[in-house]
Amino acid sequence: MLWYLENCENTVLELYRRLLQMKNAGWFKNANGILIGRTFSKESISDFTYEDALHKTFDDLNIPVIYDVDFGHVPPQLTLINGSFAKFEYESGKGKIKQELV
């Protein structure tokens, strides 16, 4: 399972709370990787950063988490297809995704 998520308008703390709720509810239990789309909302709050929110949520899952991916509300916007079979590769700061409908 490859999750792709984005944060349109939540603050860093709101994003962290939402991701933590999803994690505690078991949503990421069978995940093989997580892609996070680029966001406008990266402003730190009390020295708690966007990256802190992602690390505190996902580090113990021991799966790849790639953020600032080209989908969501910030251009350029790659279209991803819900329910497709996908393979994502990432190396040296560049990624590619192959989706198949079966």
MOPAC internal coordinates of N, CA, C and O (Angstrom, degrees):
PM7 1SCF
backbone

  N    0.0000 0     0.00 0     0.00 0    0    0    0
  C    1.4419 1     0.00 0     0.00 0    1    0    0
  C    1.5201 1   107.90 1     0.00 0    2    1    0
  O    1.2310 1   121.36 1   -50.79 1    3    2    1
  N    1.3093 1   115.00 1   129.21 1    3    2    1
  C    1.4557 1   122.81 1   177.01 1    5    3    2
  C    1.5280 1   108.05 1  -115.00 1    6    5    3
  O    1.2310 1   120.73 1   -66.40 1    7    6    5
  N    1.3262 1   116.21 1   113.60 1    7    6    5
  C    1.4566 1   121.01 1   178.07 1    9    7    6
  C    1.5143 1   109.39 1   -86.29 1   10    9    7
  O    1.2310 1   120.55 1   -38.92 1   11   10    9
  N    1.3373 1   116.55 1   141.08 1   11   10    9
  C    1.4587 1   119.36 1   166.60 1   13   11   10
  C    1.5120 1   108.27 1  -130.32 1   14   13   11
  O    1.2310 1   121.87 1   -50.75 1   15   14   13
  N    1.3171 1   114.03 1   129.25 1   15   14   13
  C    1.4576 1   122.25 1  -173.60 1   17   15   14
  C    1.5246 1   109.38 1  -134.23 1   18   17   15
  O    1.2310 1   121.08 1   -21.86 1   19   18   17
  N    1.3111 1   115.54 1   158.14 1   19   18   17
  C    1.4576 1   119.11 1   173.11 1   21   19   18
  C    1.5152 1   109.45 1  -143.08 1   22   21   19
  O    1.2310 1   121.23 1   -19.12 1   23   22   21
  N    1.3117 1   115.25 1   160.88 1   23   22   21
  C    1.4481 1   121.99 1   178.25 1   25   23   22
  C    1.5140 1   108.17 1  -122.89 1   26   25   23
  O    1.2310 1   120.51 1   -72.08 1   27   26   25
  N    1.3098 1   116.63 1   107.92 1   27   26   25
  C    1.4626 1   120.54 1  -176.96 1   29   27   26
  C    1.5254 1   111.66 1   -81.62 1   30   29   27
  O    1.2310 1   119.92 1   126.50 1   31   30   29
  N    1.3253 1   117.76 1   -53.50 1   31   30   29
  C    1.4674 1   119.60 1  -170.85 1   33   31   30
  C    1.5241 1   114.78 1  -134.14 1   34   33   31
  O    1.2310 1   119.19 1   179.22 1   35   34   33
  N    1.3140 1   119.15 1    -0.78 1   35   34   33
  C    1.4615 1   119.93 1  -178.26 1   37   35   34
  C    1.5242 1   111.04 1   -71.85 1   38   37   35
  O    1.2310 1   120.66 1   -34.71 1   39   38   37
  N    1.3322 1   116.34 1   145.29 1   39   38   37
  C    1.4596 1   120.14 1   171.74 1   41   39   38
  C    1.5255 1   108.06 1   -68.79 1   42   41   39
  O    1.2310 1   120.80 1    -8.66 1   43   42   41
  N    1.3026 1   116.07 1   171.34 1   43   42   41
  C    1.4646 1   120.66 1   179.02 1   45   43   42
  C    1.5290 1   110.69 1   -59.35 1   46   45   43
  O    1.2310 1   119.99 1   137.46 1   47   46   45
  N    1.3280 1   117.62 1   -42.54 1   47   46   45
  C    1.4697 1   120.04 1  -179.80 1   49   47   46
  C    1.5281 1   111.77 1   -69.13 1   50   49   47
  O    1.2310 1   119.77 1   141.52 1   51   50   49
  N    1.3278 1   118.04 1   -38.48 1   51   50   49
  C    1.4642 1   120.62 1   176.68 1   53   51   50
  C    1.5318 1   110.48 1   -64.46 1   54   53   51
  O    1.2310 1   120.60 1   138.19 1   55   54   53
  N    1.3208 1   116.47 1   -41.81 1   55   54   53
  C    1.4655 1   120.34 1   176.83 1   57   55   54
  C    1.5167 1   110.25 1   -59.56 1   58   57   55
  O    1.2310 1   120.16 1   133.25 1   59   58   57
  N    1.3215 1   117.29 1   -46.75 1   59   58   57
  C    1.4698 1   121.02 1  -179.90 1   61   59   58
  C    1.5253 1   110.92 1   -59.73 1   62   61   59
  O    1.2310 1   120.12 1   134.40 1   63   62   61
  N    1.3237 1   117.38 1   -45.60 1   63   62   61
  C    1.4739 1   120.26 1   179.43 1   65   63   62
  C    1.5267 1   111.39 1   -60.86 1   66   65   63
  O    1.2310 1   120.19 1   136.85 1   67   66   65
  N    1.3248 1   117.24 1   -43.15 1   67   66   65
  C    1.4692 1   120.48 1  -179.01 1   69   67   66
  C    1.5259 1   111.40 1   -66.18 1   70   69   67
  O    1.2310 1   120.51 1   136.13 1   71   70   69
  N    1.3255 1   116.63 1   -43.87 1   71   70   69
  C    1.4683 1   119.64 1   179.02 1   73   71   70
  C    1.5258 1   110.91 1   -65.36 1   74   73   71
  O    1.2310 1   120.41 1   139.01 1   75   74   73
  N    1.3238 1   116.83 1   -40.99 1   75   74   73
  C    1.4604 1   120.63 1   179.39 1   77   75   74
  C    1.5315 1   110.96 1   -64.67 1   78   77   75
  O    1.2310 1   120.02 1   140.88 1   79   78   77
  N    1.3299 1   117.56 1   -39.12 1   79   78   77
  C    1.4678 1   120.54 1   176.53 1   81   79   78
  C    1.5250 1   110.65 1   -62.55 1   82   81   79
  O    1.2310 1   120.51 1   136.79 1   83   82   81
  N    1.3291 1   116.64 1   -43.21 1   83   82   81
  C    1.4705 1   120.02 1   178.37 1   85   83   82
  C    1.5282 1   110.32 1   -62.63 1   86   85   83
  O    1.2310 1   120.69 1   135.79 1   87   86   85
  N    1.3338 1   116.28 1   -44.21 1   87   86   85
  C    1.4676 1   120.60 1  -179.96 1   89   87   86
  C    1.5324 1   110.66 1   -62.03 1   90   89   87
  O    1.2310 1   120.36 1   132.42 1   91   90   89
  N    1.3298 1   116.92 1   -47.58 1   91   90   89
  C    1.4656 1   120.66 1  -178.66 1   93   91   90
  C    1.5241 1   112.49 1   -66.00 1   94   93   91
  O    1.2310 1   120.08 1   155.51 1   95   94   93
  N    1.3221 1   117.44 1   -24.49 1   95   94   93
  C    1.4632 1   121.65 1   177.17 1   97   95   94
  C    1.5355 1   111.39 1   -83.25 1   98   97   95
  O    1.2310 1   120.06 1   176.61 1   99   98   97
  N    1.3385 1   117.48 1    -3.39 1   99   98   97
  C    1.4582 1   120.93 1   175.93 1  101   99   98
  C    1.5195 1   115.60 1    90.14 1  102  101   99
  O    1.2310 1   119.92 1  -170.17 1  103  102  101
  N    1.3111 1   117.76 1     9.83 1  103  102  101
  C    1.4650 1   120.54 1  -176.41 1  105  103  102
  C    1.5237 1   112.77 1   -62.98 1  106  105  103
  O    1.2310 1   119.45 1   149.55 1  107  106  105
  N    1.3140 1   118.66 1   -30.45 1  107  106  105
  C    1.4620 1   121.40 1  -176.09 1  109  107  106
  C    1.5313 1   112.75 1   -99.14 1  110  109  107
  O    1.2310 1   120.52 1  -171.84 1  111  110  109
  N    1.3226 1   116.61 1     8.16 1  111  110  109
  C    1.4600 1   121.80 1  -174.57 1  113  111  110
  C    1.5353 1   113.01 1   -55.26 1  114  113  111
  O    1.2310 1   119.19 1   137.40 1  115  114  113
  N    1.3119 1   119.15 1   -42.60 1  115  114  113
  C    1.4621 1   122.24 1  -177.42 1  117  115  114
  C    1.5246 1   113.15 1  -105.30 1  118  117  115
  O    1.2310 1   120.50 1  -161.27 1  119  118  117
  N    1.3264 1   116.64 1    18.73 1  119  118  117
  C    1.4638 1   120.53 1  -177.49 1  121  119  118
  C    1.5201 1   111.40 1   -72.75 1  122  121  119
  O    1.2310 1   121.61 1   -38.58 1  123  122  121
  N    1.3285 1   114.53 1   141.42 1  123  122  121
  C    1.4712 1   121.56 1   173.51 1  125  123  122
  C    1.5170 1   111.01 1  -100.62 1  126  125  123
  O    1.2310 1   120.28 1   165.63 1  127  126  125
  N    1.3243 1   117.07 1   -14.37 1  127  126  125
  C    1.4481 1   122.23 1   179.75 1  129  127  126
  C    1.5090 1   110.48 1  -178.93 1  130  129  127
  O    1.2310 1   121.33 1   -18.50 1  131  130  129
  N    1.3380 1   115.07 1   161.50 1  131  130  129
  C    1.4530 1   120.93 1  -178.94 1  133  131  130
  C    1.5188 1   108.59 1  -135.84 1  134  133  131
  O    1.2310 1   121.02 1   -48.64 1  135  134  133
  N    1.3353 1   115.65 1   131.36 1  135  134  133
  C    1.4561 1   122.38 1   175.02 1  137  135  134
  C    1.5248 1   107.57 1  -111.63 1  138  137  135
  O    1.2310 1   120.63 1   -48.28 1  139  138  137
  N    1.3181 1   116.40 1   131.72 1  139  138  137
  C    1.4567 1   121.85 1   179.37 1  141  139  138
  C    1.5287 1   107.48 1  -116.85 1  142  141  139
  O    1.2310 1   120.69 1   -56.41 1  143  142  141
  N    1.3219 1   116.28 1   123.59 1  143  142  141
  C    1.4661 1   121.12 1   179.83 1  145  143  142
  C    1.5211 1   112.25 1   -71.24 1  146  145  143
  O    1.2310 1   121.31 1   -21.24 1  147  146  145
  N    1.3102 1   115.09 1   158.76 1  147  146  145
  C    1.4593 1   121.60 1   178.22 1  149  147  146
  C    1.5212 1   110.00 1   -61.67 1  150  149  147
  O    1.2310 1   120.09 1   -32.76 1  151  150  149
  N    1.3379 1   117.43 1   147.24 1  151  150  149
  C    1.4602 1   121.54 1  -175.83 1  153  151  150
  C    1.5217 1   111.62 1  -133.20 1  154  153  151
  O    1.2310 1   121.07 1   -25.35 1  155  154  153
  N    1.3248 1   115.56 1   154.65 1  155  154  153
  C    1.4586 1   121.71 1   171.45 1  157  155  154
  C    1.5257 1   110.54 1   -81.80 1  158  157  155
  O    1.2310 1   120.00 1   158.92 1  159  158  157
  N    1.3337 1   117.60 1   -21.08 1  159  158  157
  C    1.4693 1   123.01 1  -168.27 1  161  159  158
  C    1.5243 1   111.93 1   -99.55 1  162  161  159
  O    1.2310 1   120.17 1  -105.47 1  163  162  161
  N    1.3158 1   117.29 1    74.53 1  163  162  161
  C    1.4655 1   120.76 1   179.86 1  165  163  162
  C    1.5202 1   113.27 1  -113.37 1  166  165  163
  O    1.2310 1   120.23 1  -172.21 1  167  166  165
  N    1.3181 1   117.16 1     7.79 1  167  166  165
  C    1.4604 1   119.50 1  -176.03 1  169  167  166
  C    1.5208 1   111.07 1   -66.98 1  170  169  167
  O    1.2310 1   120.78 1   -53.17 1  171  170  169
  N    1.3325 1   116.11 1   126.83 1  171  170  169
  C    1.4637 1   122.01 1   179.48 1  173  171  170
  C    1.5235 1   110.38 1   -66.01 1  174  173  171
  O    1.2310 1   121.42 1   -30.39 1  175  174  173
  N    1.3318 1   114.89 1   149.61 1  175  174  173
  C    1.4619 1   121.36 1   175.72 1  177  175  174
  C    1.5231 1   107.07 1  -126.93 1  178  177  175
  O    1.2310 1   120.77 1   -62.10 1  179  178  177
  N    1.3284 1   116.14 1   117.90 1  179  178  177
  C    1.4680 1   121.95 1  -179.26 1  181  179  178
  C    1.5319 1   111.22 1    50.70 1  182  181  179
  O    1.2310 1   120.63 1  -132.54 1  183  182  181
  N    1.2990 1   116.40 1    47.46 1  183  182  181
  C    1.4676 1   123.96 1   179.56 1  185  183  182
  C    1.5309 1   113.72 1    65.15 1  186  185  183
  O    1.2310 1   119.43 1  -166.75 1  187  186  185
  N    1.3220 1   118.69 1    13.25 1  187  186  185
  C    1.4614 1   122.68 1   173.95 1  189  187  186
  C    1.5187 1   106.77 1   -98.01 1  190  189  187
  O    1.2310 1   120.87 1   -64.30 1  191  190  189
  N    1.3360 1   115.95 1   115.70 1  191  190  189
  C    1.4595 1   121.13 1  -172.25 1  193  191  190
  C    1.5236 1   112.20 1   -99.63 1  194  193  191
  O    1.2310 1   121.76 1   -11.07 1  195  194  193
  N    1.3070 1   114.23 1   168.93 1  195  194  193
  C    1.4707 1   122.40 1   174.14 1  197  195  194
  C    1.5325 1   109.72 1   -56.11 1  198  197  195
  O    1.2310 1   120.74 1   133.73 1  199  198  197
  N    1.3264 1   116.18 1   -46.27 1  199  198  197
  C    1.4644 1   120.09 1   179.57 1  201  199  198
  C    1.5239 1   111.54 1   -64.69 1  202  201  199
  O    1.2310 1   119.99 1   143.91 1  203  202  201
  N    1.3506 1   117.63 1   -36.09 1  203  202  201
  C    1.4706 1   121.00 1   175.74 1  205  203  202
  C    1.5253 1   110.20 1   -58.79 1  206  205  203
  O    1.2310 1   120.29 1   135.79 1  207  206  205
  N    1.3187 1   117.05 1   -44.21 1  207  206  205
  C    1.4653 1   121.80 1  -179.51 1  209  207  206
  C    1.5257 1   110.38 1   -59.75 1  210  209  207
  O    1.2310 1   120.60 1   135.89 1  211  210  209
  N    1.3297 1   116.47 1   -44.11 1  211  210  209
  C    1.4640 1   120.12 1  -179.46 1  213  211  210
  C    1.5228 1   111.42 1   -68.77 1  214  213  211
  O    1.2310 1   120.17 1   135.60 1  215  214  213
  N    1.3275 1   117.27 1   -44.40 1  215  214  213
  C    1.4729 1   120.20 1   179.81 1  217  215  214
  C    1.5268 1   111.57 1   -63.69 1  218  217  215
  O    1.2310 1   120.12 1   134.82 1  219  218  217
  N    1.3313 1   117.38 1   -45.18 1  219  218  217
  C    1.4662 1   120.19 1  -178.41 1  221  219  218
  C    1.5275 1   111.58 1   -64.80 1  222  221  219
  O    1.2310 1   120.25 1   151.27 1  223  222  221
  N    1.3064 1   117.12 1   -28.73 1  223  222  221
  C    1.4590 1   120.48 1   179.41 1  225  223  222
  C    1.5188 1   112.38 1   -81.96 1  226  225  223
  O    1.2310 1   120.10 1   135.22 1  227  226  225
  N    1.3291 1   117.42 1   -44.78 1  227  226  225
  C    1.4623 1   120.13 1  -165.32 1  229  227  226
  C    1.5227 1   116.82 1  -108.55 1  230  229  227
  O    1.2310 1   118.65 1   163.20 1  231  230  229
  N    1.3195 1   120.18 1   -16.80 1  231  230  229
  C    1.4673 1   120.39 1  -172.31 1  233  231  230
  C    1.5275 1   113.60 1   -56.49 1  234  233  231
  O    1.2310 1   119.81 1   140.71 1  235  234  233
  N    1.3257 1   117.97 1   -39.29 1  235  234  233
  C    1.4638 1   119.70 1  -176.74 1  237  235  234
  C    1.5327 1   113.37 1   -77.00 1  238  237  235
  O    1.2310 1   119.72 1   174.44 1  239  238  237
  N    1.3307 1   118.15 1    -5.56 1  239  238  237
  C    1.4677 1   120.77 1   178.37 1  241  239  238
  C    1.5326 1   111.97 1   -80.24 1  242  241  239
  O    1.2310 1   120.68 1   162.65 1  243  242  241
  N    1.3381 1   116.31 1   -17.35 1  243  242  241
  C    1.4710 1   121.32 1   178.74 1  245  243  242
  C    1.5236 1   112.91 1    55.18 1  246  245  243
  O    1.2310 1   121.20 1  -135.85 1  247  246  245
  N    1.3361 1   115.32 1    44.15 1  247  246  245
  C    1.4641 1   121.51 1   175.04 1  249  247  246
  C    1.5278 1   107.48 1  -130.11 1  250  249  247
  O    1.2310 1   120.27 1   -22.47 1  251  250  249
  N    1.3253 1   117.09 1   157.53 1  251  250  249
  C    1.4626 1   118.70 1   177.78 1  253  251  250
  C    1.5300 1   111.80 1   -66.81 1  254  253  251
  O    1.2310 1   121.11 1   -44.37 1  255  254  253
  N    1.3203 1   115.49 1   135.63 1  255  254  253
  C    1.4557 1   122.61 1   174.82 1  257  255  254
  C    1.5283 1   106.58 1  -129.01 1  258  257  255
  O    1.2310 1   120.63 1   -64.26 1  259  258  257
  N    1.3115 1   116.40 1   115.74 1  259  258  257
  C    1.4574 1   122.15 1  -179.60 1  261  259  258
  C    1.5155 1   107.48 1  -113.16 1  262  261  259
  O    1.2310 1   120.59 1   -51.16 1  263  262  261
  N    1.3409 1   116.48 1   128.84 1  263  262  261
  C    1.4621 1   119.16 1   179.76 1  265  263  262
  C    1.5230 1   110.91 1  -121.24 1  266  265  263
  O    1.2310 1   121.12 1   -11.56 1  267  266  265
  N    1.3236 1   115.47 1   168.44 1  267  266  265
  C    1.4687 1   124.24 1  -173.42 1  269  267  266
  C    1.5282 1   110.97 1    65.69 1  270  269  267
  O    1.2310 1   120.79 1  -142.00 1  271  270  269
  N    1.3184 1   116.10 1    38.00 1  271  270  269
  C    1.4615 1   122.56 1   178.49 1  273  271  270
  C    1.5363 1   108.55 1   -80.74 1  274  273  271
  O    1.2310 1   120.46 1   -29.36 1  275  274  273
  N    1.3270 1   116.72 1   150.64 1  275  274  273
  C    1.4659 1   123.12 1  -174.58 1  277  275  274
  C    1.5295 1   113.29 1   -77.14 1  278  277  275
  O    1.2310 1   119.66 1  -117.65 1  279  278  277
  N    1.3179 1   118.25 1    62.35 1  279  278  277
  C    1.4591 1   122.23 1   169.62 1  281  279  278
  C    1.5208 1   107.95 1  -148.65 1  282  281  279
  O    1.2310 1   120.71 1   -17.99 1  283  282  281
  N    1.3036 1   116.24 1   162.01 1  283  282  281
  C    1.4564 1   120.82 1   178.93 1  285  283  282
  C    1.5109 1   112.36 1   109.76 1  286  285  283
  O    1.2310 1   120.67 1    34.75 1  287  286  285
  N    1.3192 1   116.32 1  -145.25 1  287  286  285
  C    1.4664 1   121.92 1  -174.39 1  289  287  286
  C    1.5235 1   113.78 1   -89.71 1  290  289  287
  O    1.2310 1   119.52 1   170.98 1  291  290  289
  N    1.3316 1   118.53 1    -9.02 1  291  290  289
  C    1.4552 1   121.68 1  -176.77 1  293  291  290
  C    1.5288 1   109.10 1  -107.98 1  294  293  291
  O    1.2310 1   119.56 1   -59.15 1  295  294  293
  N    1.3406 1   118.44 1   120.85 1  295  294  293
  C    1.4720 1   121.11 1  -179.06 1  297  295  294
  C    1.5296 1   111.74 1   -63.33 1  298  297  295
  O    1.2310 1   120.09 1   -26.95 1  299  298  297
  N    1.3212 1   117.43 1   153.05 1  299  298  297
  C    1.4643 1   128.03 1    -4.58 1  301  299  298
  C    1.5254 1   110.42 1   -74.83 1  302  301  299
  O    1.2310 1   120.50 1   -28.13 1  303  302  301
  N    1.3172 1   116.65 1   151.87 1  303  302  301
  C    1.4566 1   121.09 1  -172.59 1  305  303  302
  C    1.5241 1   111.44 1  -118.30 1  306  305  303
  O    1.2310 1   121.04 1   -78.43 1  307  306  305
  N    1.3019 1   115.61 1   101.57 1  307  306  305
  C    1.4592 1   122.91 1   174.81 1  309  307  306
  C    1.5294 1   108.46 1   -71.95 1  310  309  307
  O    1.2310 1   120.42 1   -41.29 1  311  310  309
  N    1.3143 1   116.80 1   138.71 1  311  310  309
  C    1.4604 1   120.85 1   176.38 1  313  311  310
  C    1.5234 1   108.88 1   -90.26 1  314  313  311
  O    1.2310 1   120.59 1   -53.48 1  315  314  313
  N    1.3125 1   116.48 1   126.52 1  315  314  313
  C    1.4605 1   122.22 1   175.97 1  317  315  314
  C    1.5246 1   107.91 1  -111.94 1  318  317  315
  O    1.2310 1   120.66 1   -35.17 1  319  318  317
  N    1.3151 1   116.34 1   144.83 1  319  318  317
  C    1.4616 1   121.55 1  -174.42 1  321  319  318
  C    1.5246 1   109.85 1  -105.22 1  322  321  319
  O    1.2310 1   120.80 1   -62.32 1  323  322  321
  N    1.3364 1   116.08 1   117.68 1  323  322  321
  C    1.4594 1   120.65 1   177.37 1  325  323  322
  C    1.5180 1   110.13 1   -60.34 1  326  325  323
  O    1.2310 1   120.56 1   -44.31 1  327  326  325
  N    1.3187 1   116.54 1   135.69 1  327  326  325
  C    1.4562 1   121.22 1   175.21 1  329  327  326
  C    1.5136 1   114.75 1    83.51 1  330  329  327
  O    1.2310 1   119.65 1   177.60 1  331  330  329
  N    1.3127 1   118.28 1    -2.40 1  331  330  329
  C    1.4663 1   119.39 1   179.10 1  333  331  330
  C    1.5256 1   109.77 1   -77.80 1  334  333  331
  O    1.2310 1   120.92 1   -18.97 1  335  334  333
  N    1.3134 1   115.84 1   161.03 1  335  334  333
  C    1.4488 1   121.45 1   170.62 1  337  335  334
  C    1.5230 1   106.05 1   -85.55 1  338  337  335
  O    1.2310 1   120.32 1   -48.23 1  339  338  337
  N    1.3254 1   116.99 1   131.77 1  339  338  337
  C    1.4556 1   119.53 1  -174.30 1  341  339  338
  C    1.5173 1   111.28 1  -137.11 1  342  341  339
  O    1.2310 1   121.83 1   -29.39 1  343  342  341
  N    1.3141 1   114.10 1   150.61 1  343  342  341
  C    1.4546 1   121.91 1   172.52 1  345  343  342
  C    1.5200 1   106.43 1  -129.76 1  346  345  343
  O    1.2310 1   120.94 1   -52.64 1  347  346  345
  N    1.3247 1   115.81 1   127.36 1  347  346  345
  C    1.4541 1   121.22 1  -179.18 1  349  347  346
  C    1.5124 1   108.74 1  -116.35 1  350  349  347
  O    1.2310 1   120.57 1   -47.91 1  351  350  349
  N    1.3215 1   116.51 1   132.09 1  351  350  349
  C    1.4644 1   122.09 1   177.19 1  353  351  350
  C    1.5181 1   108.68 1  -123.21 1  354  353  351
  O    1.2310 1   120.81 1   -40.36 1  355  354  353
  N    1.3286 1   116.05 1   139.64 1  355  354  353
  C    1.4538 1   121.54 1  -178.05 1  357  355  354
  C    1.5231 1   108.90 1  -139.69 1  358  357  355
  O    1.2310 1   121.42 1   -49.48 1  359  358  357
  N    1.3376 1   114.89 1   130.52 1  359  358  357
  C    1.4618 1   119.47 1   178.62 1  361  359  358
  C    1.5225 1   108.97 1  -158.15 1  362  361  359
  O    1.2310 1   120.71 1   -43.84 1  363  362  361
  N    1.3066 1   116.24 1   136.16 1  363  362  361
  C    1.4721 1   123.12 1   175.54 1  365  363  362
  C    1.5321 1   112.80 1    52.38 1  366  365  363
  O    1.2310 1   120.40 1  -136.80 1  367  366  365
  N    1.3207 1   116.85 1    43.20 1  367  366  365
  C    1.4551 1   120.82 1   176.56 1  369  367  366
  C    1.5180 1   115.59 1    78.72 1  370  369  367
  O    1.2310 1   120.11 1  -173.70 1  371  370  369
  N    1.3283 1   117.40 1     6.30 1  371  370  369
  C    1.4628 1   120.82 1   179.51 1  373  371  370
  C    1.5192 1   109.16 1  -127.51 1  374  373  371
  O    1.2310 1   121.53 1   -37.01 1  375  374  373
  N    1.3354 1   114.68 1   142.99 1  375  374  373
  C    1.4548 1   119.14 1  -179.74 1  377  375  374
  C    1.5128 1   110.77 1  -132.31 1  378  377  375
  O    1.2310 1   121.82 1   -19.44 1  379  378  377
  N    1.3274 1   114.12 1   160.56 1  379  378  377
  C    1.4548 1   119.40 1   173.14 1  381  379  378
  C    1.5191 1   108.37 1  -145.94 1  382  381  379
  O    1.2310 1   121.97 1   -32.42 1  383  382  381
  N    1.3107 1   113.82 1   147.58 1  383  382  381
  C    1.4541 1   119.60 1  -178.94 1  385  383  382
  C    1.5296 1   108.49 1  -127.24 1  386  385  383
  O    1.2310 1   121.61 1   -41.83 1  387  386  385
  N    1.3137 1   114.53 1   138.17 1  387  386  385
  C    1.4711 1   120.75 1   175.78 1  389  387  386
  C    1.5196 1   106.28 1  -119.33 1  390  389  387
  O    1.2310 1   120.94 1   -55.68 1  391  390  389
  N    1.3252 1   115.82 1   124.32 1  391  390  389
  C    1.4581 1   121.42 1   179.38 1  393  391  390
  C    1.5110 1   109.37 1  -115.15 1  394  393  391
  O    1.2310 1   121.08 1   -36.75 1  395  394  393
  N    1.3293 1   115.54 1   143.25 1  395  394  393
  C    1.4516 1   121.42 1   177.58 1  397  395  394
  C    1.5194 1   109.49 1  -133.28 1  398  397  395
  O    1.2310 1   121.27 1   -42.34 1  399  398  397
  N    1.3126 1   115.17 1   137.66 1  399  398  397
  C    1.4559 1   120.97 1   172.37 1  401  399  398
  C    1.5239 1   107.13 1  -101.71 1  402  401  399
  O    1.2310 1   120.79 1   -50.32 1  403  402  401
  N    1.3082 1   116.09 1   129.68 1  403  402  401
  C    1.4544 1   120.37 1  -177.39 1  405  403  402
  C    1.5043 1   109.79 1  -118.31 1  406  405  403
  O    1.2310 1   120.10 1   180.00 1  407  406  405

